[in-house]
Amino acid sequence: MSIAQNTESTAKLRCIACGATPDSASQDFRCTACGDLLEFFFPGWTLDPLLSDPASLKALWLNRRTSSNALDQSGVWRFRELLPRIPNLEEHVITLREGNTPLYRLPRCARATGVENLHAKHQGMNPTASFKDTGMTFAASSAHQSGFRWVACASTGNTSASMAAYAARGNMHSLVLIPDGKISWGKLSQSLDYGALTCQLRTDFDGCVQILNDLVRQKPVYLLNSVNPYRIEGQKTAAIELMEQLAWEPPDHIIVPGGNLGNSSAIGKALVEMRELKLISRLPRLSIIQAHGANPFYRSVRELGGKKLEPKKLEPMTADTLATAIRIGNPASWKKALRVLQATGGEVEEVSEIEIATAKAEIGADGIGCEPASAVTLAGLKKLRRSGFVKPAEAVVLILTGHALKDPDFTIKFHRGELFADRAVAGTPDATEAAQAKYLQRAPVVLDANLGAVIAALDAAERNS
Ligand code: F0G
């Protein structure tokens, strides 16, 4: 079964490797000629008078913020002029008012990194508490328009939570494949509540992906992983919304976590398209940060291919990191992400487990909070500062991808000093980081229920503050 391209003529599918432009996609969303990924491009844009008029587009989008129409209230559909058009959209759209996420200043983190102009765009403030919702509203609506009863994904937890919610809202069934024991309880609980058929497979994320790819070739099930180009289109809007929040003045750097590399591809695609349409005058550098234990992209770009040289192929690995969202050893969208690095002049970095944990607590100390995978951005920024790639006077935006409550277990273990109980850190290059982590730890204090004990705790805290 093939999936007809259910968009009107302004958008077309194209293979990123061989350039084929099929009218329909196969159910695994791979090019039938060469097997690589597909993407949308927009040959009709140059002919559209509205799209040649950036000031009018910006005014239209701003105006929609006061509208009571559900499409306008979504932070994704508000920017629908830059998305492929789905026929009879009003009948098929599944929206939870996604997007519309805040841009926060991070004053303490700014002091710690020496980058004064530091912001976080918190994509964890989406309806299911991760950035996945922006891509999911678009791809799930497309699945609905194509008449699918079942949607499915392999996930480290956030895609599945998001997919299950949007499927439920659109009266579709959802099938979730997750690695057994390797995702947080918070994320697992979401897909249960939203009614998904949740299968915990005795493998890792990459093993789940393989089984899902085989499944969609046999069963009429719509694939909602980020190889689906509709997902990427929805996720683009985070970058558009960010530029609007910055009054269309791009920052010097945007820093994102890298797992399956769909998000970096989407944000980079949006930046390039916005510059083409003269919505912004220059490209920020987009840098991608991976966890050391799940760093196949970092290794391939930096070590195998030589710095900034294109690696011939990505070398998969068995991934391991406590930031379970990005525990991915064979990222599907690496070629798209590489193109983004090259187009924007961004860097790729890796960070250690303790650097991630410390950065997460530092973001928390700014009153924001995020899940571990998101904190790689701040940890990566510190390294990019040290290497001189990011300069003190430059403006930096971190993309925080998930909410702090996605993985409270990690946070509690960190503050109790139990996170690295079975991992040696002292004496490694992480020793300074370990000292810093200790300073940030705030374990809960268990006391007898009497006023004197509480006052003593308060006085001690005041002396140490
Ligand atoms: N941050 C969080 C919180 C994530 O959940 C993910 C990916 C990423 C970053 C990495 O984004 O894959 O686009 O490079 N989570 C996927 C999932 C894989 O199944 O929830 P990416």
Residues whose N, C-alpha, C, O or C-beta is under 5 A from the ligand:
A	BS01	F0G	A154 S155 T156 G157 N158 T159 S160 P257 G258 G259 N260 L261 G262 N263 S264 A325 A373 S374 T401 G402
